[in-house]
Structure formats: structure tokens, C-alpha cells
Amino acid sequence: MGAYFFRRALLMIPTFLGITFLVFTITRFVPGGPIEQMMVKMQMAESEAGGGSGGDFDGAVQIPDSVREELEKQFGFDKPFYLAYLDWVSDVVVLDLGTSYKYRQPVWDIVKSRFPVSIFLGLTGFLLGYLICIPLGIRKAIRHGGVFDFGSSVLIFMAYSVPGWAIGGLLLVLLGGGSFWDIVPLGGFRGDSWDELSTWGKIKDQLHHMILPVFAYTIGSFATLTILMKNSLMENLGQDYVRTAFAKGLGERRVVLVHALRNSLIPICTGLGHALSLVMAGSYLIEKVFNIDGIGYLGYTSIIERDYAVVMGVLVINVFLMLLGNILSDVLYVLVDPRIRFS
């Protein structure tokens, strides 16, 4: 089994290189990159200095080619994309993610300051989802075909049909400050007066700000986890070993929770590591909707503003967590079912 996980770890290397090389190549050929944006800003500044209107720039002011060449050299765009990628990978190996074009700061410092926000919200939503979905799936399996099963299925699939960020945005409009129901804040991770609050006040403020974001995180995987748990348990309840347990006189609670539940958790665990990597990396749209300055929102704004150094830095973390999460899923698979052996 150790050899299997060693091979999986080695397989992470070509997978990582393939994903990052593809995205890196795209950033080199997509129009409107950082060089073009800086050239436009310089042209507008020259136009305004010459008495023109910055809002009505007609392209009359020309920037010398030497300036463009200097910018390309500064940002590493003077080399062929494959050589530039090799330089970038060599820096990543020593944990150097480069420097942001926009912030003029090391990418690692920018990402590191925002990562705890995404971890806090993502893990909270992740744990809350599993704590609700597993018991709900068990109850639906036991009461299959009943009123509770039918009613909960309708609500679950109604919520599943709408993305979490869209539901969060709708609730923000209905329940946010300034609306008829002023229940939750309009956004942000914490209140402006956070440093002035007492310990209990900070707890209440944090809970107040995380209600809707955590709900948006949770609702995305709610239906999948619940139905998967239900179907897996129903399948195991029909197995011979369960019928044998009932024939021996064991109670329903013991049969379900002790005998059938453990095997039913195997499908849940297969996607656990991957889901964990996703929530730890943050959600681009959820953090955008709620104006939460996490790693997801950072990645979103970096794509819009063509800050490719930050885009690649966020990608490195996301890919690494995804690959690590897949291996974690296999480990959990073995822990839940000791009969499984990887070779």
C-alpha cells in the first residue's frame, strides 16, 4: 500500500505541470494583458499631461517601443512562453510565486493574508454540510417513500437547482441591511468596529457576518451528499449481512448505526478529500457576492485585472490542494473499509 501512495505522489508532478503549463500558456496569448494595460495607462497619463482629456483618449500619444520592451523584460514577457514557464516553475519549486503586477508585493504574502478567511468559511460550511446531510440521508433511507422523504426531497432539489452564490445573493437582497428585513449585514467578513468589541461581541459579530456565506457554501453540496448517503444506506440495508443481523434479534438502531452505516459511508469518503480541497481554496463567486476578501475573491479580481502572477499563484495552491485531496480520499477509503487494499 505504501508503494501505491508513493506512485500517486509521483503522479502529482506531471499532473501539476500539465495544468499549470496550460493555464500559463493561455495567460501569454490572451489579449489585454498587464503590458497592454500599463501601456494604456501611460498613454492616458501622457495625454492628460499634454492637456488632453483622459476620458476621451484617441490614441494620438505614442509610447516608444523601448518602453514596451523594458516593460516586457520587467514582467518576463520578453522570452518565449515555454522558457518563461520553465523560469516560473523553477521559482515555484523554491516557494517563490513571483510579484503581483497590481499590488507590487510578493504573491505568497498576498495569498497568505487571505487564506485564513477562506479556510474559516469553507471548513465551517463543509463540516456543517456533513453534520446535516449524513443524519438527514439516514433518516430519509429509513423513512423511504414516506411523507418526510418526499417533502425533504422536494426542498433539497429545489435548492440544488440554484447555485449557492445565486441563493446567497438573493437572500442578501431580501435580508441584508437596508431591506425590509434588516437581519444580516450587506457583506464583509467582519464588522468595521471589530477591534473595539469585547470577546462576546466579536463572537456575535463573526456569527452575524458568516450566516449567509456559510449557507451558500453548504447548499451547493447539500443535495448530492444527502441523496448519496440515502442511496448508499438503502443499498446496504438490502444486503444479506443486514438481514442476518435482524434475524439474530438485533434492534433497528443497532443494525443501521453499527452494521450498515460504516459501509454506507464509503461513497461519502471517496469525495471527501476533493471537497475539502475545494472549500479550503475558497469560492470565487461566493466571496465576490458577499465582498469577502478571501483567496477566492482575490483570484476573481486577479483574473479580471489580468494580474497573472496572482492568478498563477492561486492556481498553484488550488491544484496542490486538489491533488492532495484526491490522495486523502484514498486514505479515508482504506480507513473506513479495512478490506480495501491498494496495490
C-alpha positions in Angstrom: 0.0 0.0 0.0 2.9 2.3 0.7 4.1 1.8 -2.8 0.7 2.8 -4.2 0.7 6.1 -2.4 4.3 6.7 -3.4 3.3 6.3 -7.0 0.3 8.6 -6.5 2.6 11.2 -5.0 4.9 10.9 -8.0 1.9 11.2 -10.4 1.1 14.6 -8.8 4.2 16.0 -10.5 3.2 15.6 -14.2 -0.4 16.5 -13.4 0.7 19.7 -11.7 2.9 20.5 -14.6 0.3 19.8 -17.2 -2.4 22.0 -15.5 -0.1 24.9 -14.8 1.5 24.8 -18.2 -1.9 25.0 -19.9 -3.0 28.0 -17.9 0.3 29.7 -18.1 0.2 29.4 -21.9 -3.3 30.9 -22.0 -2.2 33.9 -20.0 0.6 34.6 -22.5 -1.8 34.7 -25.5 -4.9 36.3 -24.1 -5.2 39.9 -25.2 -5.4 42.8 -22.8 -2.6 41.5 -20.5 -0.6 43.6 -18.0 1.7 45.0 -20.6 -1.2 46.4 -22.7 -3.0 47.7 -19.6 0.1 49.6 -18.4 0.7 51.0 -21.9 -2.8 52.3 -22.0 -2.4 53.9 -18.5 0.9 55.5 -19.6 -0.7 56.9 -22.8 -3.6 58.3 -20.9 -1.2 59.9 -18.4 0.8 61.4 -21.3 -2.4 62.7 -22.9 -3.6 64.3 -19.7 -0.2 65.9 -19.1 -0.4 67.3 -22.6 -3.8 69.0 -21.9 -6.0 66.3 -23.3 -8.9 64.5 -21.6 -8.1 61.2 -20.1 -11.6 60.1 -20.6 -11.5 60.8 -24.3 -8.2 59.2 -25.3 -8.0 58.8 -29.1 -4.6 57.0 -29.2 -2.7 60.1 -30.5 0.1 59.8 -27.9 2.5 57.1 -28.7 4.8 55.4 -26.2 8.3 54.5 -27.6 8.9 50.9 -28.4 11.9 50.9 -26.0 9.4 51.5 -23.1 7.3 48.5 -24.1 10.5 46.4 -24.4 11.5 47.4 -20.9 8.1 46.5 -19.5 8.2 43.1 -21.2 11.6 42.5 -19.8 10.4 43.6 -16.3 7.5 41.2 -16.3 9.2 38.4 -18.1 7.2 38.7 -21.4 10.4 39.1 -23.5 11.0 35.3 -23.6 9.2 32.5 -25.4 6.3 31.2 -23.3 7.9 27.8 -22.8 11.2 29.3 -21.5 9.2 31.7 -19.3 7.2 28.8 -17.9 10.5 27.0 -17.0 11.6 30.0 -15.1 8.3 30.3 -13.3 8.4 26.6 -12.3 11.9 26.9 -11.0 10.8 29.8 -8.8 7.7 27.8 -7.6 10.0 24.9 -6.5 11.6 27.3 -4.0 8.2 28.6 -3.0 8.6 31.9 -4.9 5.3 32.7 -6.6 6.5 35.9 -8.1 5.4 39.5 -7.6 1.9 40.9 -8.2 1.6 43.3 -11.1 -1.1 45.3 -9.3 0.0 45.2 -5.7 3.7 45.2 -6.2 4.1 42.7 -3.4 5.2 39.1 -3.3 2.3 36.9 -4.4 2.8 34.5 -1.5 2.4 37.3 1.1 -0.9 38.4 -0.6 -2.3 34.9 -0.7 -1.2 34.1 2.8 -3.0 37.0 4.3 -6.3 36.0 2.7 -6.1 32.2 3.0 -7.3 32.0 6.7 -10.6 33.8 5.7 -11.4 31.2 3.0 -10.4 28.3 5.3 -12.6 29.5 8.1 -15.7 29.9 6.0 -15.1 26.9 3.8 -14.4 24.5 6.6 -17.4 25.8 8.6 -19.7 25.2 5.6 -18.0 21.9 4.9 -18.4 20.5 8.4 -21.9 21.9 8.8 -22.9 20.2 5.5 -21.7 16.8 6.5 -23.2 17.1 10.0 -26.6 17.8 8.5 -26.5 15.7 5.3 -25.4 12.4 6.9 -28.2 12.2 9.6 -30.7 13.5 7.0 -29.7 10.9 4.5 -30.0 8.2 7.2 -33.5 9.3 8.2 -34.6 9.5 4.5 -33.4 5.9 3.9 -35.2 4.6 7.0 -38.4 6.5 6.1 -38.1 5.9 2.3 -41.3 6.6 0.5 -42.9 8.4 3.4 -44.0 12.0 3.8 -40.8 13.1 5.3 -38.7 11.6 2.5 -40.9 13.1 -0.2 -41.1 16.6 1.3 -37.4 16.8 2.1 -36.5 15.6 -1.4 -38.6 18.4 -3.0 -36.9 21.1 -0.8 -33.4 19.6 -1.4 -33.7 19.5 -5.2 -35.3 23.0 -5.3 -32.2 24.3 -3.5 -29.9 22.2 -5.7 -31.3 23.7 -8.9 -29.9 27.2 -8.0 -26.2 27.8 -7.4 -25.1 28.6 -3.9 -23.8 32.1 -4.8 -27.1 32.9 -6.5 -29.2 31.9 -3.5 -26.8 33.8 -1.3 -27.2 36.9 -3.4 -31.0 36.7 -3.3 -31.0 36.3 0.4 -28.6 39.2 0.7 -31.1 41.4 -1.1 -34.0 40.2 1.0 -32.3 40.1 4.4 -29.4 42.5 4.1 -29.1 45.9 5.7 -31.3 48.5 4.1 -34.0 46.0 3.0 -37.4 45.4 4.7 -35.8 42.7 6.9 -32.6 44.1 8.2 -31.3 40.9 9.6 -27.8 40.3 8.2 -25.0 42.7 7.1 -24.6 43.6 3.4 -21.3 41.8 3.2 -17.8 41.6 4.6 -16.0 39.1 6.8 -16.3 41.2 10.0 -17.7 44.5 11.1 -15.8 47.8 10.9 -15.7 48.1 14.7 -14.2 44.6 15.2 -11.1 45.7 17.2 -13.3 47.7 19.6 -15.6 44.8 20.5 -15.4 42.6 23.6 -14.8 38.9 23.2 -18.5 38.1 23.3 -19.2 41.0 20.9 -16.6 39.6 18.4 -18.3 36.2 18.6 -21.7 37.6 17.8 -20.3 39.9 15.1 -18.5 36.9 13.4 -21.6 34.7 13.5 -23.7 37.6 12.2 -21.4 38.0 9.2 -21.0 34.4 8.3 -24.6 33.2 8.3 -25.3 33.7 4.6 -21.8 32.9 3.3 -21.7 29.6 5.1 -25.2 28.8 4.0 -24.1 29.5 0.4 -21.1 27.2 0.9 -23.3 24.4 2.3 -26.2 24.5 -0.1 -24.0 23.7 -3.1 -23.3 20.1 -2.0 -26.3 19.6 0.2 -28.4 17.6 -2.2 -25.6 15.5 -3.5 -24.4 14.4 -0.1 -27.9 13.7 1.2 -29.0 11.6 -1.7 -25.7 9.8 -1.8 -26.0 8.9 1.8 -29.6 7.8 1.5 -29.0 5.6 -1.6 -25.8 4.1 -0.1 -27.6 3.2 3.1 -30.6 1.8 1.3 -28.3 -0.5 -0.8 -26.6 -1.8 2.3 -29.9 -2.3 4.2 -30.8 -4.8 1.5 -27.6 -6.9 1.9 -27.6 -10.4 3.4 -25.5 -9.4 6.4 -28.2 -6.8 7.4 -31.0 -9.4 7.1 -28.9 -11.8 9.2 -28.4 -9.1 11.9 -32.2 -8.6 12.0 -32.8 -12.4 12.2 -30.5 -12.6 15.2 -32.8 -10.2 17.0 -30.8 -7.0 16.9 -32.7 -3.8 17.1 -33.1 -1.5 14.1 -31.0 1.3 15.6 -28.0 -1.0 16.2 -28.3 -2.7 12.8 -28.4 0.7 11.0 -25.8 2.6 13.0 -23.3 -0.2 13.8 -23.5 -2.6 10.8 -24.9 -0.8 7.8 -23.7 2.8 8.3 -20.0 2.1 8.2 -20.2 0.5 4.7 -22.6 3.2 3.6 -20.0 5.9 4.4 -17.5 4.6 1.8 -19.0 6.6 -1.2 -19.1 9.7 1.0 -15.4 9.3 1.9 -14.4 8.9 -1.8 -15.2 12.6 -2.4 -14.3 13.9 1.0 -10.7 14.9 0.2 -11.6 16.5 -3.1 -14.5 18.5 -1.5 -12.2 19.5 1.4 -9.6 20.9 -1.1 -12.3 23.0 -2.8 -13.6 24.6 0.3 -10.1 25.3 1.6 -9.3 27.1 -1.7 -12.3 29.4 -1.3 -15.1 30.1 -3.7 -14.7 32.8 -6.4 -18.3 33.8 -6.8 -19.5 33.4 -3.2 -16.7 35.6 -1.9 -17.4 38.1 -4.7 -21.2 38.2 -3.8 -20.5 38.8 -0.1 -17.5 41.0 -0.7 -15.3 38.8 1.5 -11.6 39.4 0.9 -10.5 35.7 0.8 -8.4 33.8 -1.7 -11.4 33.1 -4.0 -12.2 36.8 -4.3 -8.5 37.5 -4.8 -8.4 35.0 -7.7 -11.6 36.6 -9.2 -10.2 40.1 -9.2 -6.8 39.0 -10.4 -8.4 37.4 -13.5 -10.5 40.5 -14.2 -7.5 42.8 -13.8 -5.1 40.5 -15.7 -2.8 40.1 -12.7 -1.4 36.9 -14.0 1.2 36.5 -11.3 -1.5 36.2 -8.6 -3.7 34.1 -10.9 -0.9 31.5 -11.2 -0.2 31.7 -7.5 -3.8 31.0 -6.6 -3.8 28.2 -9.2 -0.7 26.6 -7.7 -2.5 26.4 -4.3 -5.7 25.1 -5.8 -4.1 22.4 -7.9 -1.9 21.3 -5.0 -4.9 21.1 -2.6 -6.9 19.2 -5.3 -4.2 16.6 -5.9 -3.6 16.2 -2.1 -7.3 15.9 -1.6 -7.5 13.0 -4.0 -4.8 11.1 -2.1 -6.6 11.9 1.2 -9.8 10.4 -0.3 -7.9 7.1 -0.9 -6.6 7.2 2.7 -10.0 7.7 4.1 -11.3 4.9 1.8 -9.0 2.5 3.5 -9.7 3.7 7.0 -13.5 3.3 6.5 -13.2 -0.2 4.9 -10.1 -2.2 6.1 -10.9 -4.8 3.5 -9.7 -2.5 0.7 -6.1 -2.8 -0.3 -4.3 -0.7 -2.9 -1.6 -2.3 -5.0 
